[in-house]
Amino acid sequence: MIERALVLGALVVSLASPALAGDPPPPRGPVSIFVRARADETRPPDTEMDARKTKANQLHDTFKRVEKDLKKSNGKDRKKWPAEAKAAWIAARDASGMAWSANYYVARPATEKADSVADLQEKLGKDRKVSYTSLARSAEDADLIVEIVGRKGEVKFMAGAKYMAFDLLPGKISGATLAQMPSDFTPWLDDNLWSLHWPTTAEPFARFEVMHEQRWSDVAGYARETLEELVKENYALLKP
């Protein structure tokens, strides 16, 4: 699907984001996030899974063609593209990303999702000198909700690529607000993060995939850093 630049296990990136060094604390407090697992689902028949795989490959090919054409017309720097070009790129990328996740993250084991929920809860619950996110103890109290879609890759205690997909959903912060976030989000761990869906008015949720080659808790650490930087960049919108 989306081309992946894998980081060698020996080149482990620090989980402390350099962008946060020396930052003042958020003036209206952190954005609270509740973490839960996606509801269990039954794996579709093989014929349906084959159809999903074909669709994912086709939409990926379409995305690459759209991206190539848009770069040819507008240059390589997407931040300088006109709004309509950005929208076309995002629509093609998100169609590909959702088809990808519908194929590779379907019916993932409940025990794995629960493990990642606990890992991310631990990461969000750790104290920091400066933090734009915090752990909510219930969905009712949360500004935003993270739902672990699933994970795949190397097993525990073995080095190798480990992937986790998660959704960012409205809580006290509305879906309409999430849909206003600029779509050119590029955090420092970009080589280990892929956006599979960006919030829109019709579908007000974000879906991300993160990868790490060491421990599953490190994968959760990258998920926390994604949330931290996303909230930091959009703090004025999310906490007016």
C-alpha positions in Angstrom: 0.0 0.0 0.0 1.7 3.2 1.1 5.5 3.0 0.6 7.2 2.4 3.9 10.6 3.7 5.0 11.6 1.3 7.7 13.9 2.3 10.5 16.6 -0.2 11.3 16.4 -1.7 14.8 19.8 -0.3 15.7 18.6 3.3 14.9 16.0 3.6 17.5 14.5 7.1 17.6 13.9 8.7 21.0 10.3 8.8 22.0 10.7 12.3 23.4 9.7 14.6 20.6 12.3 17.3 20.0 9.5 19.7 19.0 8.4 19.8 22.7 11.7 20.8 24.2 11.3 24.1 26.1 7.7 24.5 25.2 5.4 26.3 27.7 2.6 24.2 29.2 -0.8 24.3 27.4 -2.6 27.4 28.8 -6.0 25.7 29.1 -4.7 22.3 30.2 -4.1 19.1 28.2 -6.6 17.5 25.9 -7.9 14.4 27.7 -8.0 11.1 25.7 -9.9 7.9 26.5 -8.5 4.7 25.0 -10.5 1.7 24.1 -10.4 -1.3 21.7 -12.5 -1.6 18.5 -15.4 -3.9 18.9 -14.6 -7.5 17.9 -15.8 -8.6 14.5 -16.1 -11.8 12.6 -13.6 -12.4 9.7 -15.5 -12.4 6.4 -15.4 -15.4 4.0 -12.2 -15.8 1.9 -14.1 -14.6 -1.2 -14.8 -11.3 0.5 -11.3 -11.0 1.7 -10.0 -11.6 -1.8 -12.3 -8.9 -3.1 -11.0 -6.5 -0.4 -7.4 -7.2 -1.3 -8.1 -6.5 -5.0 -9.9 -3.3 -4.1 -7.0 -2.2 -1.8 -4.5 -2.8 -4.6 -6.6 -1.0 -7.2 -7.1 2.1 -5.0 -3.4 2.2 -4.1 -2.6 2.2 -7.8 -5.1 5.0 -8.3 -3.6 7.0 -5.5 -0.1 6.7 -6.9 -1.4 7.9 -10.3 -3.2 10.8 -8.8 -0.2 11.7 -6.7 2.1 11.6 -9.7 -0.2 13.8 -11.8 -0.6 16.3 -9.0 3.1 16.6 -8.4 3.7 17.1 -12.1 1.1 19.9 -12.1 1.8 21.5 -8.8 5.4 20.6 -7.7 6.6 18.2 -5.0 5.8 20.4 -1.9 2.1 19.6 -1.1 2.0 22.5 1.4 2.3 24.9 -1.6 -0.5 23.2 -3.6 -3.8 24.9 -4.2 -6.7 23.8 -2.0 -8.4 21.7 -4.8 -5.1 19.8 -5.5 -4.7 19.0 -1.8 -8.3 17.9 -1.6 -7.9 15.5 -4.5 -4.7 14.1 -3.1 -6.3 13.5 0.3 -9.4 11.9 -1.2 -7.3 9.4 -3.2 -5.0 8.7 -0.2 -7.9 8.2 2.2 -9.8 5.9 -0.2 -6.6 3.8 -0.5 -5.9 4.0 3.3 -9.4 2.8 4.3 -9.3 0.0 1.8 -5.9 -1.0 3.1 -7.1 -1.1 6.7 -10.3 -3.0 5.8 -8.1 -5.7 4.3 -5.2 -5.9 6.8 -6.8 -4.9 10.1 -10.0 -6.9 9.9 -11.0 -9.1 12.9 -7.7 -8.7 14.7 -7.4 -10.7 18.0 -9.1 -9.1 21.0 -6.1 -9.9 23.2 -3.7 -7.9 21.0 -6.0 -4.9 21.0 -6.4 -5.1 24.7 -2.6 -5.2 25.1 -2.2 -2.1 22.9 -5.0 -0.3 24.9 -3.0 -0.9 28.1 0.2 0.2 26.5 -1.2 3.5 25.2 -3.0 4.1 28.5 0.3 3.8 30.2 2.0 6.2 27.8 -0.8 8.8 28.1 -0.8 8.5 31.9 2.9 9.2 32.3 3.8 12.6 33.8 5.8 15.1 31.6 7.0 18.6 32.3 5.0 19.7 29.2 2.2 17.6 27.9 -0.7 18.5 25.5 -2.5 15.2 26.1 -3.6 13.3 29.2 -5.4 10.1 30.0 -9.2 10.2 30.5 -10.6 7.6 32.8 -14.0 7.4 30.9 -15.4 8.1 27.5 -17.9 10.5 29.0 -15.1 12.6 30.5 -12.8 12.6 27.4 -12.2 15.4 25.1 -11.2 12.8 22.4 -11.4 9.1 22.1 -8.8 6.7 20.6 -10.0 3.3 19.4 -7.4 0.7 18.7 -8.3 -0.9 15.3 -5.7 -3.6 15.5 -2.1 -4.5 15.1 0.0 -6.8 12.9 3.6 -7.7 12.3 6.3 -9.4 14.4 5.4 -11.2 17.6 6.3 -10.1 21.1 9.9 -10.3 22.2 11.2 -10.5 18.6 12.7 -7.5 16.7 11.0 -6.6 13.5 8.3 -4.3 12.0 5.3 -4.0 14.2 2.3 -2.0 13.0 -0.8 -0.6 14.9 -3.8 1.2 13.5 -5.9 3.5 15.6 -8.8 5.9 15.2 -9.2 9.3 16.7 -12.8 10.0 17.4 -14.9 12.9 18.8 -15.5 13.2 22.5 -16.4 16.5 24.2 -14.5 18.0 21.2 -17.0 17.7 18.3 -16.5 16.0 15.0 -17.1 19.3 13.3 -14.1 20.7 15.1 -11.9 17.7 14.1 -12.9 18.3 10.5 -11.4 21.8 10.7 -7.9 20.5 11.4 -5.4 21.2 8.6 -4.7 18.1 6.6 -1.0 18.7 6.1 0.0 17.2 9.5 3.6 16.0 9.3 5.0 15.1 12.7 8.7 14.4 13.4 8.1 10.6 13.3 6.8 10.8 9.7 8.8 7.8 8.5 7.0 5.7 11.1 3.5 7.1 10.7 0.9 6.9 7.9 -2.4 8.8 7.8 -5.1 6.4 6.5 -8.1 8.8 6.9 -8.4 12.5 7.7 -11.5 13.9 9.4 -14.2 15.3 7.2 -17.7 16.7 8.0 -19.2 13.5 6.7 -16.7 11.2 8.4 -15.3 13.0 11.4 -12.5 10.7 12.5 -8.8 10.3 11.8 -7.1 6.9 11.3 -3.4 6.5 11.7 -0.9 3.6 11.4 2.3 3.6 13.4 5.3 1.3 13.2 8.3 0.4 15.4 10.8 -2.4 15.1 11.4 -3.0 18.8 8.7 -3.5 21.5 4.9 -3.2 21.2 5.1 -0.6 23.9 7.3 1.4 21.6 4.6 1.3 19.0 2.2 2.7 21.6 4.8 5.4 22.3 4.7 6.5 18.7 0.9 6.6 18.9 1.2 8.9 21.9 3.7 11.1 20.1 1.4 11.3 17.1 -1.5 12.4 19.4 0.8 14.9 21.3 1.9 16.6 18.2 -1.5 16.6 16.5 -3.0 18.3 19.6 -0.2 20.7 20.0 -0.4 21.9 16.3 -4.2 22.3 16.7 -4.5 23.4 20.3 -6.1 26.7 19.6 -8.8 25.0 17.6 -9.3 22.1 20.0 -9.1 24.1 23.3 -10.3 27.6 22.4 
